[in-house]
Amino acid sequence: MNLHGKVAVVTGASKGIGSAIAMALAEDGADLVITENVSSAADTAKKIESIGKNVIIVKTDVSRYEDAGRMMESCIERFGRIDILVNNAGINRDSIIMRMKKDDWDSVLNINLTGIFNCTKAASKYMVKQKGGKIVNITSIVGVMGNAGQSNYAASKAGIIGFTKSVARELASRNINVNAIAPGYIITDMTEVLSDDAKSELTKLIPMERFGRPEDIADCVCFLVSERANYITGQVIHVNGGMYM
């Protein structure tokens, strides 16, 4: 995919899926603005610079409306435009509903869902002025299937799907595509905490008989933000090895 001359903002790019997405966009030619909050994104930035692309790191708590606005302003100041936004930042705080703390509900919804609102609102005003842009929101298989012990996470990810479809309708006439990707079980820090027995049982539910790689999600992002996906908007692309069809 040819993204030369494009500028992409990727939230939650410190590691895992976010880092893989940022690297893939850079390899396809884009310059990057990447965010960090708790974890450092320096390693991701070094890898991007090593292939000759420009990158800046912006310390951002996406749940804070003001932070999201400053991040987009930093992008405009450095690069003069925003062509691509990938809303990837997310957390989980798992517990069954009877034991879930209100703070754990609030923090997951604030980062996973309100964070996407904050960043999309901040970026879309620049994309409207440019008369074009691509937005990809990272949801989850849990947002369509549900999962015991993850009511907060599932609610946030299901909300992303409704948000994506609504904003896609609003921005389509402005030549802005808005889509979502729903990863299945991907090899990341979030899944590495699972026991070997749990991983084995989950693998039995996946027709392709393996967890996905962060690069599997990154490849899908690169397609959706390319010119080859210009007539695709408001869609949820499932990348899960066949676990959900």
N, C-alpha and C positions, 0 to 999 in steps of 0.2 A: 504494500500500500504506500502510495507516494504522499507523504505529509510534509514535504519540504516547504518552508515558509509559513507553516502553521504553528500556533502557540497553544499548548495544552496545560490545563490546570488539573492536577491529580491530588485529591485529598487522601490522607492516610497512606502515604507512599513510603513510610519508613521501612516496611518489611512485607513479606508475604505477597498477597495478591496485588496490593497497591504498588509495591516496588516493581513487580513483574510488569504491571501495566505501564508504569512510567518508562521502564527500560525499552519495552516494545515500541512505544510511541516514539521514543528518541531514535531507535534503530530504523524506524520508518521515516525519520527526517524532522520530527517536530522539536521545537524548543520547549522547555518545561518550567512550570512553577509547581513545586511540590510542597506539601505541608508536613509538619511534624507537630506533635503535641507532647505526649509522654515519651515516646521513643525518638531517637535521633535519626534523621534522614540523610546524614552525611555520607554514609556508604553508598546509598542510592545515587546521590549527587555526583560522587566521584566516578561511578561507573558511567553515568551519562556524559560527563565531561571527557571521559577517556575515549569516547567515540566521536568527539568533536562537536557535541551539541551544547547549547547554552542552557543553564539551569540556575534557578534561585530557590532557596528554601525560605518559607515564610512560617514562622511559629504561629499556629492557629488552633484555637478551640472552636470547631465548627458549630458547636451548640450556642456560641455567642454571636449574635447578629452583627455586632460591631467588628468582631474578628473576621468574619466572612467578607464584610465590605472592605476592610483594609487589605485583605489578601488579594482581592480583585484589583484594587487600586494599585497595589505593588506590581501586579502583572502588567497593567496598562502603563505605568511609569517606566518599566524596564523594556517591554516589548511593543507597546503601542496597540495591542489587540488581544482578544481572547477568542480563539476559534473552537476550542474543545474544552469541555468540563467533564471530568469523571468523578462522580460522587462515590467514593469508596470507603471513606472513614466509617468505622463502626466498632462497637464493643458488644460483649455479652456478659450478663450477670445472671447465671442460671440458678433456678430454684423452683420447686413446685409452688403453686399459687398460695397454699396455706402458710408457707414459710417465707414467701418473697417479701422483702423489705420494700417499703414505698420508695426509698432512695434508689434501690436497684431498678425499680420500674421507671422512675423518673430519669435516671442517668442514661439508660438504654434508649428510651424514646427521645430524649433531648439530643443525643449525639446521632443516633441512627436515622431518625426521621426529621426532627426539627433542623438538624444540621444540613440535610439536603435542601430543605426549604430555604434556609439562610443563604447557602452557596448558589443555588439556582436563581434566586431573586437577585442576588448581587451581580451574577454573571450575565443574566439575560438582558439587562438594560444595555450592556455593551454590544451583545450579539444582535439586538434589535437595530441598533445604530449602524452596525456593519452589514445588516440585511443577510445574516447567515450565521450558523453555528451548529455544533453537535454536542448533545448532552447525553451521557450514559450514567445511569444510576445502578449501583450494585445492590441487588436485593438478595434473596436466598430461596432455596428449595423449601426451607422451613416456613417461608411466608405464604406458600401455596398449600403445603401439606400439614403444617402444624407439627409440634413436637412436644412431648411431655417434658415439663421442667423448663420450658423456654417460652412461656406465654408472653413475656415482655419482648423478647427478641422476635418472636413470630409476629406479634402485633406491629412492631416497627417495620419489619420487612414486608408485611402485607400492605401496610400504609404506603410504602414506597411505590408499590405497583399502582395503587389508585392515584397517587400523586403524579406518577409518570404519564399515565393515560390522560389525565386532565390537562396537565401542562402541555403535552404534545398537541392537544386540540387547540389550546390557546395560541401556541407559537408557530403552528404549521404555516400559516399565511405569511409569516416573517422569514420563511426559509430556514427555520431552526428545527432540527430533528431531535426528538427526545425519546430514548428507549431505555430499557432495563435489561440487565443480565441476572439470571437467577442461578448462581453456582450450586452444585450439589456438594458432596463432601470432598474438600480440596485439602491437600497436604499443606497445612499452615500451623502456626503455634496454637491456634484455636482447636484444631483436631488432634494435635500431638499430645494433648493432655488426656486423651481417651486411653483406656486400658487396651491391651492387646486383644482381650476377649471382645470388648465393645467394637473395636475396629474390624475384627473377624466377622462379627454378626452383621455389621453394617455392609461389609463387602458382599455378603451373601444377597443383599437386597439390590445390588447394582449389577445389571446385566453384563456390563463390561468388566466386572470382577476386579475393580481397582478404584482407589481414590483418584481424583483428578490432580493436575499440577497447576500451580498459579499461572503458568504460561498458557494453559488451555483457556483461561478466562481472558488473559491479555490478548490472545489472538482474536477472540471474538470482539473485544473492544476496538482493536485496530480496524476490523472490517466495518463496524458500525459507524466509526468516525471518518471513514474514507468516502470518496466520491462514489464508490460502488454501492453504497447504501443510501443514496440520496432519496429513494422513494420508500424508505422504511421509517416509520415513526409510530409511536404509541405501542410498541411491541415489547413483550417479555421473552427473551431468548433463554431457553433452559439449557444449561451446560452441566450435565449431571451423570453422564455415562449410561443413561436410560433408566435411572432410578425413578424418575417421574416422567410420564409421557402424556 
